[in-house]
Amino acid sequence: MLKYILFLCSYLGIQESVFSQDFYNLKNVQEIKLYFKEFNWRDIMNDKALSDESYTLAQKVIVNGVTFEAVGAKFKGNSSFNFAYKKNPIHIELDFTKDQNYQGYKDIKLSNGVGDPSFIREALGFSILQNYTNAPRANFAKLWINDIYQGLYTNTEAVTKRFCNDHFSSSANNAFFKCTPPVFQPAENGSSLLYLGRDSGKYLSYYELKSNYGWKSLIDLCDTLNNHIQAVENILDVDHALWMLAFNSLFLNFDSYNGIFTQNYYLWRDDNAKFKSILWDLNLSFGVFPYIKDANGLILRDSLSQSKASLFLGLNEVNKPLISKLLSNARFSKMYIAHIRTMANEMLRTNAYRIQAEAMHDKIDNIILSDANTFYQFSDYKKNLYHSIKYKSGGLDEIMIFGVVGIMQMRLKYLDTLQIMQQVPPRIENLSQNNVYLNDTAWINARVGNFMQNGVMLGYRNMSTHSFTRVPMFDDGRHHDGLAQDGIFGYGLVLKNQLLQYYFWAENENAGIFSPERAEHEYHTIVSKIPQSSIVINELMATNSSSIQDPFGEYDDWIELYNPTSTTVDLSDWHITDNSANLTKWKIPNGNLLAPNSYLIIWADEDSSQNTKTSLHANFKLSTTGERLILINNNKAIEDEITFPAQKTNVAYARSPNGFGLFAFQEATFSQNNNSETTVQNQEPLKMEIYPNPTSFGEFNIKIKSNGLKHLEIFNALGEQVYKGEFLSEIRIETSSWIPGIYFIKCDQMSGSILLN
């Protein structure tokens, strides 16, 4: 089980931070140099922060050596901002005066760490959260202003429309709210989602509209949540909300919805008309925020009390409907506890959070030591990773802030005393088969053991942009489920699209469990086989700056079609489009014949004037932020269609295995097989075995069943390479000199991880 968990943690959560050379890569500390013409820039920004929080025009900013002229800058934050601070949190807007970005990012948000002696709470919290829900990324950055070093900051990805579009493939003008009151509100009057009536004016003080419109949608959400809870799944992504509440509760993040101010999250209404909650501002997580109420209404100001905070704080509070309404539902309550159990097992019991925290400290120790503007002594910074320090803020009495590791150890001990955490859920074994053709029925089965079941449900969707639908499964002997009442449940779905994503939910009287346990963030997948009469969209590149030139010497977007059939297909009267409302947007010129196992390249450069017999140019370009691409055959029917996410420069998005597999980012294989290790006849994807995992024997093995030389790289938790080599089918890695922790494995197009005890 741990091997499975760690592989998914690497593949779906942490891999991006380790292997991507981007602005939020934990491997590197960013360097940012901001320049103002005015010598009194601090006074100017202080004055604006006191008034309307508008931006100050900066002459330029240099981000890791890249210069941007005429940017905006302002101080940000509430409790973290103070006129007397030498190091205030700052927001830099690259597109303040003109359209410019760094690696696609237009906002740079830097936090000063004033409430966090350990300086890692925000980056650590987001690195954990990314494994369970869509969350910003964070790392560290050094800042200079007018060539004077300001110190080390936490660099956190802004939750913007771009963030929502990238994660949810939604339209840019969907309703979008920042759920932190624009003007400070007294306790219990925050962004609580309490229904205040139909007058939008009553909500203006509690929510900040970040889109052009959306108040009606927000009011509908509040009305449904408070007054029509039975319909809440039609308007709210409940799973996103449960993951947010579970993270806040487990990791003691009470400067959020679970705390008395009910704030610091975003709401984005996706294309399925459901609001998704996105956590923000984790700098006071792991027990720093001293204002939560116990069951008796008493405010808990010390971390010792917080470590024993109830998992159901707010259950009886009318002004917290996201808790009181959702968690009063028996099924939602079990799902919430299942999420807490998953995070506790994966992060706390394995010490994965501690290993990551130690790696972060190792990375920034020397930088903190040389930071003259830090708020804490270096000894307090080091101590607070494990142990408590005394802290005084805002005129309150001196309190104790427990160390990150210390308080989470206490939290885990408290959880182990709770009866609700000791309840044993059902056991789920996935028995599904993937050998199904498009338009056939896929019979999905699961064997469920451990206690009599209250119910087994299947959640499924056939596009990653759709919401999951949950339906009951059957153990009646009539749904390809074996004998009636034999513990094997079945459900049949006709595969209308090539992709089917699904998960299981099973519960008994006392507890429930998902399979996979990180659902809905993770899921099982069925890829239907394509009938041999199908031409497929096989590969594309939507941002080509230096990868492949067209016959005119230009670096344009391109699309690759592939014929997996045994006969030549005439593409006369075929069309391809990026607009579902215009299926005949661009016609493939007559006379193009696609031979068996052959490829056809279409340059999506919006320049049909360049069309020649051997060079095809469509009248549209591909969107770098993602869009839908549809291939229409000569019968005016959809032959193939894909929805691709935001793309990366000079990186292809291709089916692997070639011709029928799921799409993934990889190096371009222009007019070639997308997976040289796997032929069309051998359609099973490569699998990498890592064992034993975890290991404490000073070694482990990697095994891959395929021909050809494999290129292997291994990185530690900071992204530093610790091993590089080649092997054929199996290799033993010596680890006696490595420190304990998580290590990430990259082998050609595969990846995984190993935990060293």
BAFILUM-953092 format. One record per residue (C-alpha): residue in three letters; x, y negated, z negated. Coordinates in steps of 0.25 Angstrom, whole numbers, padded with zeros to 4 digits, always signed. Example, Ala and Ser with C-alpha at 12.3 -4.5 7.8 and 13.67 -1.06 7.14 Angstrom:
2
ALA+0049+0018-0031 SER+0055+0004-0029 
END
This chain:
757
MET+0000+0000+0000 LEU+0011-0010-0004 LYS+0018-0007+0010 TYR+0005-0011+0017 ILE+0004-0023+0009 LEU+0018-0028+0011 PHE+0017-0026+0026 LEU+0005-0034+0027 CYS+0010-0045+0018 SER+0022-0046+0027 TYR+0015-0044+0040 LEU+0003-0053+0037 GLY+0008-0063+0027 ILE+0022-0065+0025 GLN+0028-0061+0038 GLU+0025-0074+0044 SER+0033-0082+0034 VAL+0045-0073+0035 PHE+0046-0071+0050 SER+0040-0084+0055 GLN+0050-0096+0056 ASP+0039-0106+0053 PHE+0037-0118+0044 TYR+0031-0110+0033 ASN+0041-0098+0033 LEU+0046-0095+0019 LYS+0059-0091+0024 ASN+0063-0106+0026 VAL+0062-0118+0018 GLN+0058-0129+0027 GLU+0065-0143+0029 ILE+0056-0155+0030 LYS+0062-0170+0032 LEU+0052-0181+0031 TYR+0056-0195+0035 PHE+0048-0209+0032 LYS+0052-0222+0037 GLU+0048-0228+0024 PHE+0058-0227+0012 ASN+0046-0228+0003 TRP+0039-0216+0009 ARG+0035-0210-0004 ASP+0028-0223-0009 ILE+0020-0223+0004 MET+0016-0209+0003 ASN+0013-0210-0012 ASP+0003-0222-0009 LYS-0004-0214+0002 ALA-0005-0202-0007 LEU-0012-0211-0017 SER-0022-0217-0007 ASP-0026-0209+0005 GLU-0015-0198+0006 SER-0013-0202+0021 TYR+0000-0199+0028 THR+0013-0207+0028 LEU+0020-0208+0042 ALA+0033-0201+0041 GLN+0044-0204+0052 LYS+0047-0190+0054 VAL+0048-0176+0048 ILE+0058-0165+0051 VAL+0054-0151+0049 ASN+0065-0141+0049 GLY+0072-0150+0059 VAL+0060-0153+0068 THR+0056-0168+0068 PHE+0042-0174+0068 GLU+0040-0188+0069 ALA+0029-0197+0063 VAL+0023-0187+0053 GLY+0014-0190+0041 ALA+0017-0187+0027 LYS+0009-0188+0014 PHE+0010-0183-0001 LYS+0000-0172-0004 GLY-0005-0165-0016 ASN-0013-0168-0028 SER-0006-0163-0041 SER+0007-0161-0033 PHE+0008-0175-0029 ASN+0013-0186-0038 PHE+0018-0200-0035 ALA+0030-0197-0045 TYR+0034-0185-0038 LYS+0047-0185-0030 LYS+0042-0173-0022 ASN+0027-0174-0018 PRO+0020-0164-0009 ILE+0019-0169+0005 HIS+0011-0167+0018 ILE+0018-0170+0031 GLU+0009-0171+0044 LEU+0017-0169+0056 ASP+0006-0173+0066 PHE+0003-0186+0058 THR+0006-0194+0071 LYS+0007-0184+0082 ASP+0005-0170+0085 GLN+0017-0162+0080 ASN+0019-0150+0071 TYR+0030-0141+0066 GLN+0028-0126+0070 GLY+0013-0130+0072 TYR+0012-0136+0058 LYS+0008-0151+0057 ASP+0007-0152+0041 ILE+0018-0150+0032 LYS+0014-0148+0017 LEU+0024-0149+0006 SER+0021-0146-0009 ASN+0030-0151-0020 GLY+0029-0139-0030 VAL+0025-0148-0041 GLY+0016-0138-0048 ASP+0024-0126-0045 PRO+0038-0124-0053 SER+0041-0112-0045 PHE+0039-0119-0032 ILE+0034-0107-0024 ARG+0019-0106-0028 GLU+0013-0111-0016 ALA+0022-0104-0006 LEU+0021-0091-0014 GLY+0006-0092-0015 PHE+0004-0094+0000 SER+0014-0083+0004 ILE+0005-0074-0005 LEU-0008-0079+0000 GLN-0005-0078+0015 ASN-0006-0062+0013 TYR-0020-0063+0010 THR-0027-0075+0017 ASN-0024-0086+0026 ALA-0015-0096+0019 PRO-0004-0107+0021 ARG+0010-0103+0021 ALA+0021-0110+0012 ASN+0036-0111+0011 PHE+0046-0122+0006 ALA+0051-0135+0012 LYS+0062-0145+0009 LEU+0058-0159+0011 TRP+0066-0172+0014 ILE+0060-0186+0015 ASN+0069-0196+0021 ASP+0080-0187+0020 ILE+0078-0186+0004 TYR+0076-0172+0000 GLN+0062-0171-0007 GLY+0063-0156-0011 LEU+0057-0143-0009 TYR+0042-0141-0005 THR+0032-0130-0003 ASN+0029-0131+0012 THR+0014-0126+0014 GLU+0007-0124+0027 ALA-0005-0134+0028 VAL-0019-0128+0029 THR-0023-0135+0042 LYS-0032-0132+0054 ARG-0020-0126+0060 PHE-0018-0117+0049 CYS-0033-0113+0049 ASN-0033-0111+0064 ASP-0020-0102+0063 HIS-0026-0093+0053 PHE-0040-0093+0057 SER-0040-0095+0072 SER-0051-0106+0070 SER-0055-0118+0077 ALA-0047-0131+0074 ASN-0060-0139+0070 ASN-0066-0129+0060 ALA-0070-0134+0046 PHE-0058-0136+0037 PHE-0058-0141+0023 LYS-0047-0143+0012 CYS-0053-0139-0001 THR-0045-0148-0010 PRO-0053-0161-0014 PRO-0048-0173-0006 VAL-0050-0181-0019 PHE-0046-0174-0032 GLN-0059-0169-0039 PRO-0061-0165-0054 ALA-0060-0150-0057 GLU-0071-0141-0052 ASN-0074-0151-0041 GLY-0065-0146-0030 SER-0067-0139-0017 SER-0075-0128-0023 LEU-0085-0126-0012 LEU-0097-0129-0021 TYR-0109-0133-0013 LEU-0112-0148-0015 GLY-0124-0149-0005 ARG-0124-0152+0010 ASP-0119-0166+0009 SER-0104-0165+0014 GLY-0101-0178+0006 LYS-0101-0170-0007 TYR-0090-0161-0002 LEU-0080-0172+0003 SER-0073-0174-0011 TYR-0070-0159-0012 TYR-0066-0154+0002 GLU-0057-0161+0013 LEU-0062-0159+0027 LYS-0050-0155+0036 SER-0058-0153+0049 ASN-0068-0162+0057 TYR-0080-0156+0051 GLY-0084-0145+0042 TRP-0092-0151+0030 LYS-0105-0143+0033 SER-0097-0130+0034 LEU-0091-0132+0021 ILE-0104-0136+0014 ASP-0110-0123+0021 LEU-0099-0115+0014 CYS-0101-0121+0000 ASP-0116-0119+0002 THR-0115-0104+0006 LEU-0104-0101-0005 ASN-0113-0107-0016 ASN-0127-0104-0011 HIS-0126-0093-0001 ILE-0115-0084-0005 GLN-0121-0072+0002 ALA-0117-0079+0015 VAL-0103-0084+0011 GLU-0096-0075+0020 ASN-0102-0082+0032 ILE-0096-0095+0029 LEU-0083-0092+0020 ASP-0072-0082+0023 VAL-0074-0075+0009 ASP-0061-0067+0010 HIS-0052-0080+0012 ALA-0059-0086+0000 LEU-0057-0073-0009 TRP-0042-0072-0005 MET-0041-0087-0009 LEU-0048-0085-0023 ALA-0040-0072-0025 PHE-0027-0079-0023 ASN-0030-0091-0031 SER-0034-0082-0043 LEU-0023-0072-0042 PHE-0012-0082-0040 LEU-0018-0092-0050 ASN-0020-0103-0039 PHE-0030-0112-0046 ASP-0027-0125-0039 SER-0037-0119-0029 TYR-0051-0115-0028 ASN-0050-0106-0040 GLY-0046-0117-0049 ILE-0053-0129-0055 PHE-0051-0138-0043 THR-0056-0128-0032 GLN-0047-0133-0022 ASN-0034-0131-0013 TYR-0040-0123-0002 TYR-0045-0125+0013 LEU-0057-0120+0020 TRP-0057-0117+0035 ARG-0070-0113+0043 ASP-0065-0103+0053 ASP-0072-0100+0066 ASN-0081-0089+0059 ALA-0087-0101+0051 LYS-0081-0096+0038 PHE-0072-0104+0029 LYS-0059-0099+0025 SER-0052-0104+0013 ILE-0037-0107+0013 LEU-0029-0109+0000 TRP-0020-0121-0001 ASP-0010-0127-0012 LEU-0005-0115-0020 ASN+0006-0123-0027 LEU-0001-0121-0041 SER-0004-0106-0039 PHE+0002-0095-0048 GLY-0004-0102-0060 VAL+0001-0116-0059 PHE-0013-0123-0058 PRO-0017-0125-0073 TYR-0032-0128-0071 ILE-0041-0116-0070 LYS-0053-0112-0079 ASP-0055-0099-0086 ALA-0068-0092-0088 ASN-0072-0101-0099 GLY-0069-0114-0091 LEU-0056-0117-0098 ILE-0045-0123-0090 LEU-0032-0114-0090 ARG-0020-0122-0089 ASP-0009-0112-0092 SER-0004-0101-0083 LEU-0005-0090-0093 SER-0020-0092-0093 GLN-0020-0093-0078 SER-0014-0080-0076 LYS-0026-0074-0083 ALA-0036-0082-0075 SER-0049-0074-0071 LEU-0049-0069-0057 PHE-0064-0075-0057 LEU-0061-0089-0061 GLY-0073-0098-0056 LEU-0082-0086-0054 ASN-0093-0093-0063 GLU-0090-0107-0058 VAL-0100-0113-0049 ASN-0090-0123-0043 LYS-0081-0112-0038 PRO-0091-0105-0028 LEU-0080-0099-0020 ILE-0077-0091-0033 SER-0090-0090-0040 LYS-0098-0086-0028 LEU-0089-0077-0020 LEU-0083-0069-0032 SER-0097-0067-0038 ASN-0100-0058-0026 ALA-0095-0044-0030 ARG-0089-0041-0016 PHE-0081-0054-0015 SER-0077-0053-0029 LYS-0071-0039-0026 MET-0064-0044-0014 TYR-0058-0056-0022 ILE-0052-0046-0032 ALA-0047-0037-0021 HIS-0040-0049-0015 ILE-0034-0052-0029 ARG-0030-0037-0031 THR-0023-0037-0017 MET-0015-0049-0020 ALA-0011-0045-0034 ASN-0007-0031-0029 GLU+0001-0036-0017 MET+0007-0049-0023 LEU+0008-0047-0038 ARG+0010-0032-0041 THR+0020-0031-0030 ASN+0027-0044-0035 ALA+0027-0049-0020 TYR+0023-0063-0025 ARG+0035-0063-0034 ILE+0045-0058-0023 GLN+0040-0069-0014 ALA+0041-0080-0025 GLU+0055-0076-0029 ALA+0059-0076-0014 MET+0053-0090-0013 HIS+0061-0095-0025 ASP+0074-0089-0019 LYS+0072-0097-0007 ILE+0070-0111-0014 ASP+0078-0110-0026 ASN+0089-0118-0021 ILE+0080-0128-0015 ILE+0072-0130-0028 LEU+0085-0132-0035 SER+0090-0143-0026 ASP+0076-0150-0027 ALA+0077-0163-0035 ASN+0062-0166-0034 THR+0057-0153-0039 PHE+0047-0153-0050 TYR+0053-0143-0059 GLN+0067-0139-0064 PHE+0074-0128-0056 SER+0073-0119-0068 ASP+0058-0121-0069 TYR+0057-0117-0054 LYS+0064-0104-0056 LYS+0057-0101-0069 ASN+0043-0103-0063 LEU+0044-0092-0054 TYR+0042-0082-0065 HIS+0040-0090-0078 SER+0032-0102-0084 ILE+0037-0116-0085 LYS+0030-0128-0092 TYR+0023-0138-0083 LYS+0016-0151-0085 SER+0007-0158-0075 GLY-0003-0169-0074 GLY-0003-0173-0088 LEU-0007-0159-0093 ASP-0001-0151-0105 GLU+0012-0143-0101 ILE+0008-0130-0095 MET+0015-0117-0091 ILE+0017-0113-0077 PHE+0019-0098-0076 GLY+0029-0093-0066 VAL+0024-0088-0053 VAL+0028-0074-0056 GLY+0025-0074-0071 ILE+0010-0079-0069 MET+0007-0069-0058 GLN+0013-0058-0067 MET+0003-0063-0078 ARG-0008-0064-0067 LEU-0006-0049-0063 LYS-0006-0044-0077 TYR-0019-0051-0080 LEU-0025-0045-0067 ASP-0021-0032-0072 THR-0030-0034-0084 LEU-0043-0037-0076 GLN-0052-0025-0074 ILE-0057-0031-0061 MET-0042-0029-0056 GLN-0042-0015-0061 GLN-0054-0010-0053 VAL-0050+0000-0042 PRO-0055-0004-0028 PRO-0059+0007-0017 ARG-0047+0012-0009 ILE-0048+0010+0007 GLU-0041+0018+0017 ASN-0042+0013+0032 LEU-0046+0025+0041 SER-0048+0016+0054 GLN-0043+0020+0067 ASN-0038+0010+0077 ASN-0040+0018+0090 VAL-0052+0011+0096 TYR-0054+0004+0109 LEU-0061-0009+0111 ASN-0076-0009+0111 ASP-0075+0005+0103 THR-0080+0007+0089 ALA-0069+0006+0078 TRP-0073+0015+0066 ILE-0067+0009+0054 ASN-0065+0018+0042 ALA-0060+0017+0028 ARG-0059+0027+0017 VAL-0063+0021+0004 GLY-0060+0028-0009 ASN-0059+0024-0024 PHE-0073+0023-0030 MET-0087+0022-0024 GLN-0087+0010-0014 ASN-0097-0001-0015 GLY-0094-0003-0001 VAL-0084-0003+0010 MET-0084-0014+0020 LEU-0077-0017+0033 GLY-0072-0031+0037 TYR-0069-0033+0052 ARG-0067-0043+0063 ASN-0063-0041+0077 MET-0055-0055+0078 SER-0046-0061+0069 THR-0053-0074+0070 HIS-0066-0068+0065 SER-0071-0066+0051 PHE-0072-0052+0045 THR-0085-0045+0045 ARG-0088-0035+0033 VAL-0097-0023+0035 PRO-0100-0011+0027 MET-0093+0002+0030 PHE-0100+0016+0030 ASP-0097+0029+0023 ASP-0109+0036+0029 GLY-0103+0046+0039 ARG-0109+0038+0051 HIS-0098+0028+0053 HIS-0086+0036+0057 ASP-0083+0037+0042 GLY-0083+0052+0040 LEU-0093+0058+0030 ALA-0103+0050+0023 GLN-0098+0045+0009 ASP-0083+0051+0011 GLY-0077+0037+0008 ILE-0074+0034+0023 PHE-0081+0022+0028 GLY-0083+0018+0042 TYR-0088+0007+0051 GLY-0088+0005+0066 LEU-0084-0008+0074 VAL-0084-0010+0089 LEU-0071-0016+0093 LYS-0075-0028+0101 ASN-0062-0034+0100 GLN-0048-0027+0101 LEU-0045-0031+0086 LEU-0053-0027+0074 GLN-0048-0031+0060 TYR-0055-0025+0048 TYR-0054-0022+0033 PHE-0061-0014+0022 TRP-0067-0018+0009 ALA-0071-0008-0001 GLU-0077-0010-0015 ASN-0082-0002-0027 GLU-0089-0007-0039 ASN-0077-0013-0045 ALA-0067-0017-0034 GLY-0065-0019-0019 ILE-0053-0018-0009 PHE-0050-0022+0005 SER-0042-0015+0015 PRO-0032-0021+0019 GLU-0032-0027+0005 ARG-0029-0041+0011 ALA-0042-0041+0019 GLU-0047-0050+0025 HIS-0033-0056+0027 GLU-0028-0043+0032 TYR-0036-0032+0039 HIS-0035-0019+0047 THR-0035-0019+0062 ILE-0040-0011+0073 VAL-0035-0014+0087 SER-0044-0008+0098 LYS-0038-0002+0110 ILE-0040-0010+0123 PRO-0047-0002+0134 GLN-0038+0001+0146 SER-0046-0009+0155 SER-0042-0021+0147 ILE-0032-0032+0150 VAL-0027-0039+0137 ILE-0021-0052+0133 ASN-0008-0046+0128 GLU+0001-0058+0124 LEU+0001-0073+0123 MET+0010-0085+0119 ALA+0003-0098+0116 THR+0015-0106+0112 ASN+0027-0104+0122 SER+0038-0114+0121 SER+0050-0106+0125 SER+0046-0091+0126 ILE+0042-0088+0140 GLN+0041-0097+0153 ASP+0031-0096+0163 PRO+0035-0096+0178 PHE+0035-0112+0178 GLY+0045-0112+0167 GLU+0035-0116+0156 TYR+0033-0111+0142 ASP+0018-0109+0143 ASP+0007-0100+0135 TRP+0005-0087+0141 ILE-0004-0075+0140 GLU-0001-0060+0143 LEU-0011-0051+0149 TYR-0009-0036+0149 ASN-0015-0024+0156 PRO-0014-0011+0148 THR-0023-0003+0158 SER-0018+0007+0168 THR-0024-0001+0180 THR-0021-0015+0186 VAL-0031-0025+0183 ASP-0035-0037+0192 LEU-0036-0050+0184 SER-0044-0057+0195 ASP-0056-0065+0189 TRP-0050-0063+0174 HIS-0049-0075+0165 ILE-0042-0079+0152 THR-0046-0090+0143 ASP-0044-0096+0129 ASN-0058-0101+0129 SER-0069-0092+0125 ALA-0079-0102+0131 ASN-0072-0101+0145 LEU-0069-0087+0148 THR-0064-0090+0162 LYS-0055-0101+0158 TRP-0043-0096+0167 LYS-0044-0086+0178 ILE-0033-0076+0180 PRO-0030-0078+0195 ASN-0035-0068+0204 GLY-0025-0057+0209 ASN-0018-0055+0196 LEU-0017-0040+0194 LEU-0012-0034+0180 ALA-0006-0021+0182 PRO-0006-0010+0171 ASN+0002-0013+0159 SER+0006-0027+0165 TYR+0005-0041+0160 LEU+0000-0054+0165 ILE+0005-0068+0160 ILE-0004-0080+0160 TRP+0002-0093+0156 ALA-0008-0101+0148 ASP-0002-0115+0151 GLU-0015-0122+0156 ASP-0008-0123+0170 SER-0015-0115+0180 SER-0008-0123+0191 GLN+0004-0114+0189 ASN-0003-0101+0192 THR+0004-0093+0202 LYS+0003-0078+0206 THR+0013-0074+0196 SER+0010-0085+0185 LEU-0003-0087+0179 HIS-0007-0100+0171 ALA-0020-0101+0163 ASN-0027-0114+0162 PHE-0026-0114+0146 LYS-0015-0113+0136 LEU-0015-0105+0123 SER-0017-0111+0110 THR-0006-0111+0100 THR-0016-0111+0089 GLY-0023-0098+0094 GLU-0035-0096+0102 ARG-0043-0085+0110 LEU-0039-0079+0123 ILE-0048-0072+0132 LEU-0046-0063+0144 ILE-0058-0062+0153 ASN-0059-0050+0164 ASN-0065-0051+0178 ASN-0079-0047+0172 LYS-0079-0059+0163 ALA-0077-0051+0151 ILE-0067-0053+0140 GLU-0055-0043+0143 ASP-0047-0047+0131 GLU-0047-0059+0121 ILE-0038-0063+0109 THR-0038-0074+0099 PHE-0024-0078+0095 PRO-0019-0086+0083 ALA-0009-0098+0083 GLN+0003-0094+0091 LYS+0018-0096+0089 THR+0028-0102+0098 ASN+0034-0093+0108 VAL+0028-0081+0101 ALA+0019-0072+0108 TYR+0005-0066+0103 ALA+0004-0052+0109 ARG-0003-0039+0108 SER+0006-0028+0101 PRO+0005-0017+0104 ASN+0005-0022+0119 GLY-0009-0023+0126 PHE-0018-0019+0114 GLY-0012-0023+0101 LEU-0015-0034+0091 PHE-0009-0048+0094 ALA+0004-0052+0087 PHE+0015-0063+0088 GLN+0027-0058+0094 GLU+0038-0061+0104 ALA+0033-0063+0118 THR+0033-0050+0127 PHE+0029-0058+0139 SER+0023-0048+0150 GLN+0029-0036+0141 ASN+0024-0026+0131 ASN+0021-0033+0118 ASN+0027-0022+0110 SER+0039-0015+0116 GLU+0039-0004+0105 THR+0024+0000+0108 THR+0020+0004+0122 VAL+0005+0003+0127 GLN+0004+0018+0126 ASN+0009+0018+0111 GLN-0001+0008+0106 GLU+0002+0010+0091 PRO+0009-0002+0085 LEU+0022+0000+0078 LYS+0022+0002+0063 MET+0033-0001+0053 GLU+0035+0008+0041 ILE+0042+0002+0029 TYR+0044+0011+0017 PRO+0045+0012+0006 ASN+0038+0000+0003 PRO+0040-0006-0007 THR+0054-0001-0010 SER+0063+0000-0021 PHE+0073+0010-0016 GLY+0083+0000-0009 GLU+0078+0004+0005 PHE+0066+0005+0014 ASN+0063+0010+0028 ILE+0057+0005+0040 LYS+0051+0014+0051 ILE+0045+0011+0064 LYS+0040+0022+0074 SER+0044+0017+0088 ASN+0056+0017+0097 GLY+0066+0006+0099 LEU+0075-0003+0091 LYS+0068-0011+0080 HIS+0073-0024+0075 LEU+0071-0026+0060 GLU+0072-0038+0051 ILE+0069-0039+0036 PHE+0066-0052+0028 ASN+0065-0055+0013 ALA+0053-0063+0007 LEU+0060-0076+0012 GLY+0061-0072+0026 GLU+0076-0070+0025 GLN+0081-0058+0034 VAL+0088-0047+0025 TYR+0089-0036+0036 LYS+0090-0036+0051 GLY+0092-0023+0060 GLU+0087-0013+0070 PHE+0082+0001+0069 LEU+0075+0011+0078 SER+0064+0018+0070 GLU+0067+0018+0055 ILE+0077+0010+0046 ARG+0081+0010+0031 ILE+0083-0003+0025 GLU+0092-0005+0013 THR+0087-0015+0002 SER+0096-0012-0010 SER+0101-0027-0009 TRP+0088-0033-0006 ILE+0080-0040-0017 PRO+0066-0035-0021 GLY+0055-0042-0013 ILE+0047-0042+0000 TYR+0055-0040+0013 PHE+0049-0042+0027 ILE+0052-0033+0039 LYS+0051-0037+0053 CYS+0054-0027+0064 ASP+0051-0031+0078 GLN+0036-0035+0078 MET+0033-0027+0065 SER+0034-0032+0051 GLY+0033-0027+0037 SER+0038-0029+0023 ILE+0045-0021+0011 LEU+0044-0024-0004 LEU+0057-0021-0011 ASN+0055-0018-0026 
END
